[in-house]
Amino acid sequence: MEHSRVLIANLPTPIQKLNNLSDKYGINLYLKRDDYTGVEVSGNKIRKLEFVVGDAFEKGCDTIITAGAIQSNHCRATAAVCAKLGLNCELVIKGEKPDDFEGNIFISNMLGANIHYITPDVAVDEKMERINKQISNNGKKGYIIPIGASNAVGSLGYAENIIEIIKQEKELGLEFDAIIVTVGSGGTYAGLWYANETIENPKDIIGFSVSESSEKFTSNVKDILLHMYKRDGIIKEKINENGIIIKDEYIGDGYALSRSEEIEFICDMAKLEGVIFDPVYTGKAFRGMISEIESGNFDKYKNILFIHTGGLLGWTNEQRNMAMKFN
């Protein structure tokens, strides 16, 4: 089935071998550099936005409405896409308006997004619906994107990524046994899983949660997958969740909260491989992967591909100050 899409990301993103870590653990570790998809639009979010914004254009919408936390990569990327394509951007941010603007929230403001700050007692979806009604009364046509663009449309971006990876495998002369990714809302994982089911030699798709339980995210992924099948005209009553692997042992103190040992790990990886992960998503997931390798739980894999989904702009002053202790 054909899907509407706007082409914005710098694709394909390269795959690089992590030589020092591969030598250390006796396993071939590779990095899919989805942090190279762009600058303002960098990370995994732009792959999803290509499809949801394409859908918005197809429906004749002129305003994008979405939501996220203060340091949301998704919100920043959405603001950048809207600025580039001449769309209005309404962002619902969970948290108080900061005294000092930094990172993603600073960039989102610079890109011209109209930002609505909400307290924890306000439901995000209800706020977005109210905004949509308000702009409709003013003659605008809104398009609501869920947090992380994690729905049946946005996840198409990572279904496409599997096709990209298969082509790169042929170029590199190898096959990956496992693909590892951070799970923050479920859309990236769902897209990978969806396309992985259609290839000749499917891989293990392993997710590392940064916020919710495995059960919660498995449920989210199954729901997205059912909607993806339905959108493509495929009748599917249920998803076999046995193939959905999402680990929740490395959440730490919770979403966007950092422990000193997590920051130290990120600093160690920077020194060892010259690669910087972020403390909210990729740092926790990569640490989880290394821990599983050290525990022998990944001994069956020969070639592992970790998808670096970006997030460099999400570092806060507090997290940067923690990192300086390890330099």
TIRO-14817 format. One record per residue (C-alpha): residue number from 1; residue in one letter; chain; y, z negated, x. Coordinates in steps of 0.2 Angstrom, whole numbers, m for minus. Each point is the difference from the previous one (the first is absolute). Example, Ala and Ser with C-alpha at 12.3 -4.5 7.8 and 13.67 -1.06 7.14 Angstrom:
BEGIN
(1 "a" "A" (m22 m39 62));
(2 "s" "A" (17 3 6));
//
This chain:
BEGIN
(1 "m" "A" (0 0 0));
(2 "e" "A" (17 5 6));
(3 "h" "A" (13 m15 2));
(4 "s" "A" (19 1 2));
(5 "r" "A" (6 m4 17));
(6 "v" "A" (16 0 10));
(7 "l" "A" (m3 2 19));
(8 "i" "A" (10 m13 10));
(9 "a" "A" (m12 m9 12));
(10 "n" "A" (m3 6 18));
(11 "l" "A" (m18 5 m1));
(12 "p" "A" (m13 0 6));
(13 "t" "A" (2 m16 9));
(14 "p" "A" (m9 m1 17));
(15 "i" "A" (m15 m10 4));
(16 "q" "A" (0 m9 16));
(17 "k" "A" (m14 m10 10));
(18 "l" "A" (3 m18 4));
(19 "n" "A" (m7 2 17));
(20 "n" "A" (2 m18 7));
(21 "l" "A" (m7 m8 m16));
(22 "s" "A" (m14 12 m1));
(23 "d" "A" (m5 m4 18));
(24 "k" "A" (2 m19 m3));
(25 "y" "A" (m12 0 m16));
(26 "g" "A" (m11 15 4));
(27 "i" "A" (4 9 m16));
(28 "n" "A" (11 15 m3));
(29 "l" "A" (16 m6 m8));
(30 "y" "A" (12 13 m7));
(31 "l" "A" (17 m1 m8));
(32 "k" "A" (6 11 m14));
(33 "r" "A" (19 0 3));
(34 "d" "A" (7 0 m18));
(35 "d" "A" (15 m9 7));
(36 "y" "A" (5 17 7));
(37 "t" "A" (2 7 m18));
(38 "g" "A" (19 m1 3));
(39 "v" "A" (14 m13 4));
(40 "e" "A" (8 m5 m16));
(41 "v" "A" (m15 5 m10));
(42 "s" "A" (m13 m6 13));
(43 "g" "A" (m17 m7 m4));
(44 "n" "A" (m13 2 m14));
(45 "k" "A" (13 m1 m14));
(46 "i" "A" (6 18 2));
(47 "r" "A" (m17 8 m2));
(48 "k" "A" (0 m8 m17));
(49 "l" "A" (18 4 m4));
(50 "e" "A" (m3 18 3));
(51 "f" "A" (m11 0 m16));
(52 "v" "A" (9 m12 m11));
(53 "v" "A" (17 8 3));
(54 "g" "A" (m8 17 m2));
(55 "d" "A" (m6 m6 m17));
(56 "a" "A" (17 m7 m4));
(57 "f" "A" (8 17 3));
(58 "e" "A" (m13 8 m11));
(59 "k" "A" (5 m11 m14));
(60 "g" "A" (18 4 2));
(61 "c" "A" (5 m18 6));
(62 "d" "A" (16 m3 10));
(63 "t" "A" (m2 m19 4));
(64 "i" "A" (m14 m9 9));
(65 "i" "A" (m3 m18 m4));
(66 "t" "A" (m11 m11 10));
(67 "a" "A" (m2 m17 7));
(68 "g" "A" (m6 m11 15));
(69 "a" "A" (4 m15 11));
(70 "i" "A" (16 m2 10));
(71 "q" "A" (m8 8 15));
(72 "s" "A" (m9 14 m10));
(73 "n" "A" (m5 15 10));
(74 "h" "A" (m3 9 m16));
(75 "c" "A" (17 m4 m7));
(76 "r" "A" (8 6 16));
(77 "a" "A" (m10 16 0));
(78 "t" "A" (4 3 m18));
(79 "a" "A" (19 m2 3));
(80 "a" "A" (m2 13 14));
(81 "v" "A" (m9 13 m10));
(82 "c" "A" (12 m2 m14));
(83 "a" "A" (15 2 11));
(84 "k" "A" (m8 16 8));
(85 "l" "A" (m4 8 m17));
(86 "g" "A" (15 m5 m9));
(87 "l" "A" (m8 m12 m12));
(88 "n" "A" (7 m17 m6));
(89 "c" "A" (m9 m15 6));
(90 "e" "A" (m2 m17 m9));
(91 "l" "A" (m9 m13 10));
(92 "v" "A" (m6 m17 m7));
(93 "i" "A" (m1 m12 14));
(94 "k" "A" (m10 m16 m2));
(95 "g" "A" (11 m13 8));
(96 "e" "A" (18 m6 2));
(97 "k" "A" (14 11 8));
(98 "p" "A" (0 m4 18));
(99 "d" "A" (15 m7 10));
(100 "d" "A" (m5 11 14));
(101 "f" "A" (m7 18 m2));
(102 "e" "A" (m13 5 12));
(103 "g" "A" (m15 12 1));
(104 "n" "A" (m5 9 m15));
(105 "i" "A" (12 m8 m13));
(106 "f" "A" (14 5 12));
(107 "i" "A" (m6 18 1));
(108 "s" "A" (m3 1 m19));
(109 "n" "A" (18 m5 m3));
(110 "m" "A" (6 13 13));
(111 "l" "A" (m10 13 m9));
(112 "g" "A" (10 m3 m16));
(113 "a" "A" (m13 m8 m11));
(114 "n" "A" (6 m11 m15));
(115 "i" "A" (m8 m16 3));
(116 "h" "A" (m5 m13 m13));
(117 "y" "A" (m5 m17 7));
(118 "i" "A" (m11 m11 m12));
(119 "t" "A" (m7 m17 1));
(120 "p" "A" (m19 m5 m1));
(121 "d" "A" (1 m3 m19));
(122 "v" "A" (5 18 m4));
(123 "a" "A" (m14 12 m2));
(124 "v" "A" (2 15 11));
(125 "d" "A" (m7 13 m12));
(126 "e" "A" (11 m7 m14));
(127 "k" "A" (15 2 11));
(128 "m" "A" (m4 18 4));
(129 "e" "A" (m2 4 m18));
(130 "r" "A" (16 m8 m4));
(131 "i" "A" (9 10 13));
(132 "n" "A" (m9 16 m6));
(133 "k" "A" (7 m3 m17));
(134 "q" "A" (17 m3 6));
(135 "i" "A" (1 16 10));
(136 "s" "A" (m7 9 m14));
(137 "n" "A" (14 m6 m11));
(138 "n" "A" (12 8 13));
(139 "g" "A" (m8 17 m1));
(140 "k" "A" (m12 m2 15));
(141 "k" "A" (m19 2 1));
(142 "g" "A" (m9 m13 9));
(143 "y" "A" (m17 0 9));
(144 "i" "A" (m8 m17 4));
(145 "i" "A" (m11 m1 15));
(146 "p" "A" (m11 m16 1));
(147 "i" "A" (1 m11 16));
(148 "g" "A" (m6 9 15));
(149 "a" "A" (m2 16 m11));
(150 "s" "A" (m18 m6 m2));
(151 "n" "A" (m6 10 m15));
(152 "a" "A" (m10 15 m4));
(153 "v" "A" (14 12 5));
(154 "g" "A" (6 m9 16));
(155 "s" "A" (m18 m2 6));
(156 "l" "A" (m2 18 2));
(157 "g" "A" (10 m1 16));
(158 "y" "A" (m15 m9 8));
(159 "a" "A" (m13 11 m8));
(160 "e" "A" (9 14 9));
(161 "n" "A" (0 m10 16));
(162 "i" "A" (m19 0 0));
(163 "i" "A" (1 19 1));
(164 "e" "A" (12 m1 14));
(165 "i" "A" (m12 m12 10));
(166 "i" "A" (m15 11 m3));
(167 "k" "A" (10 15 8));
(168 "q" "A" (5 m11 15));
(169 "e" "A" (m18 m6 2));
(170 "k" "A" (m5 18 3));
(171 "e" "A" (14 2 12));
(172 "l" "A" (m5 m16 10));
(173 "g" "A" (m18 4 m1));
(174 "l" "A" (m5 m16 m8));
(175 "e" "A" (m4 m9 m16));
(176 "f" "A" (7 m17 m5));
(177 "d" "A" (m12 m12 m7));
(178 "a" "A" (13 m11 m8));
(179 "i" "A" (18 1 m5));
(180 "i" "A" (10 m16 m1));
(181 "v" "A" (16 m3 m9));
(182 "t" "A" (11 m14 m6));
(183 "v" "A" (m1 m4 m19));
(184 "g" "A" (17 m6 m8));
(185 "s" "A" (m1 7 m17));
(186 "g" "A" (m16 11 0));
(187 "g" "A" (7 18 m1));
(188 "t" "A" (m3 5 18));
(189 "y" "A" (m18 m7 m1));
(190 "a" "A" (m4 9 m16));
(191 "g" "A" (6 17 6));
(192 "l" "A" (m10 m1 15));
(193 "w" "A" (m16 m6 m10));
(194 "y" "A" (3 14 m13));
(195 "a" "A" (m1 14 12));
(196 "n" "A" (m12 m8 11));
(197 "e" "A" (m13 1 m14));
(198 "t" "A" (1 19 1));
(199 "i" "A" (m3 4 18));
(200 "e" "A" (m16 4 8));
(201 "n" "A" (m2 m15 11));
(202 "p" "A" (10 m14 m8));
(203 "k" "A" (7 m14 10));
(204 "d" "A" (1 m19 m3));
(205 "i" "A" (18 m3 m7));
(206 "i" "A" (4 m18 5));
(207 "g" "A" (15 m9 m6));
(208 "f" "A" (9 m16 6));
(209 "s" "A" (10 m9 m13));
(210 "v" "A" (17 m7 5));
(211 "s" "A" (2 m9 m17));
(212 "e" "A" (m13 m1 m13));
(213 "s" "A" (m18 m4 m1));
(214 "s" "A" (m14 13 2));
(215 "e" "A" (m4 m1 m18));
(216 "k" "A" (18 3 m6));
(217 "f" "A" (2 15 11));
(218 "t" "A" (m17 7 m4));
(219 "s" "A" (5 m1 m18));
(220 "n" "A" (17 9 3));
(221 "v" "A" (m9 14 10));
(222 "k" "A" (m13 3 m13));
(223 "d" "A" (14 1 m13));
(224 "i" "A" (9 13 10));
(225 "l" "A" (m15 10 4));
(226 "l" "A" (m5 1 m19));
(227 "h" "A" (18 7 m3));
(228 "m" "A" (m2 12 14));
(229 "y" "A" (m16 7 m7));
(230 "k" "A" (7 1 m17));
(231 "r" "A" (15 9 7));
(232 "d" "A" (m11 13 8));
(233 "g" "A" (m10 2 m16));
(234 "i" "A" (m16 m9 6));
(235 "i" "A" (m9 m12 m12));
(236 "k" "A" (m4 m16 9));
(237 "e" "A" (m4 m16 m10));
(238 "k" "A" (0 m12 15));
(239 "i" "A" (1 0 19));
(240 "n" "A" (m14 m7 11));
(241 "e" "A" (9 m14 9));
(242 "n" "A" (m13 m2 13));
(243 "g" "A" (8 13 10));
(244 "i" "A" (17 m8 m1));
(245 "i" "A" (2 m11 16));
(246 "i" "A" (16 m11 0));
(247 "k" "A" (0 m15 11));
(248 "d" "A" (12 m14 m4));
(249 "e" "A" (m4 m13 14));
(250 "y" "A" (16 5 10));
(251 "i" "A" (14 m2 m13));
(252 "g" "A" (6 m16 10));
(253 "d" "A" (14 m9 m9));
(254 "g" "A" (3 14 m12));
(255 "y" "A" (10 16 m3));
(256 "a" "A" (14 2 13));
(257 "l" "A" (m4 m17 7));
(258 "s" "A" (m4 m1 18));
(259 "r" "A" (m9 m12 11));
(260 "s" "A" (3 m2 19));
(261 "e" "A" (m17 6 4));
(262 "e" "A" (3 16 m10));
(263 "i" "A" (16 4 9));
(264 "e" "A" (m8 m4 17));
(265 "f" "A" (m14 13 m4));
(266 "i" "A" (13 13 m5));
(267 "c" "A" (9 m3 17));
(268 "d" "A" (m16 0 10));
(269 "m" "A" (m5 17 m8));
(270 "a" "A" (18 7 4));
(271 "k" "A" (m3 m5 18));
(272 "l" "A" (m18 7 1));
(273 "e" "A" (2 17 m9));
(274 "g" "A" (19 3 m2));
(275 "v" "A" (m2 0 m19));
(276 "i" "A" (10 m12 m11));
(277 "f" "A" (m7 m6 m17));
(278 "d" "A" (10 m8 m13));
(279 "p" "A" (m3 m19 m5));
(280 "v" "A" (m2 4 m19));
(281 "y" "A" (m13 13 m1));
(282 "t" "A" (m7 9 16));
(283 "g" "A" (0 m15 11));
(284 "k" "A" (m11 m11 m11));
(285 "a" "A" (m12 15 m4));
(286 "f" "A" (m1 5 18));
(287 "r" "A" (m3 m18 5));
(288 "g" "A" (m14 m1 m13));
(289 "m" "A" (m8 15 6));
(290 "i" "A" (0 m6 18));
(291 "s" "A" (m7 m17 m6));
(292 "e" "A" (m14 9 m9));
(293 "i" "A" (m4 10 16));
(294 "e" "A" (m1 m16 10));
(295 "s" "A" (m11 m8 m13));
(296 "g" "A" (m12 14 2));
(297 "n" "A" (2 5 m19));
(298 "f" "A" (5 18 5));
(299 "d" "A" (m14 3 13));
(300 "k" "A" (m7 14 m11));
(301 "y" "A" (16 11 2));
(302 "k" "A" (2 11 15));
(303 "n" "A" (17 8 m4));
(304 "i" "A" (13 m10 m10));
(305 "l" "A" (17 7 m7));
(306 "f" "A" (13 m12 m4));
(307 "i" "A" (15 7 m10));
(308 "h" "A" (16 m7 6));
(309 "t" "A" (11 0 m16));
(310 "g" "A" (16 m4 8));
(311 "g" "A" (12 m15 m5));
(312 "l" "A" (10 m1 16));
(313 "l" "A" (16 m3 m9));
(314 "g" "A" (m8 m14 m10));
(315 "w" "A" (2 m13 14));
(316 "t" "A" (12 m14 m5));
(317 "n" "A" (10 m10 12));
(318 "e" "A" (m12 m15 m2));
(319 "q" "A" (m15 10 5));
(320 "r" "A" (10 8 15));
(321 "n" "A" (4 m17 6));
(322 "m" "A" (m18 m5 m1));
(323 "a" "A" (m5 15 10));
(324 "m" "A" (13 m4 14));
(325 "k" "A" (m10 m16 4));
(326 "f" "A" (m15 12 6));
(327 "n" "A" (10 11 11));
//
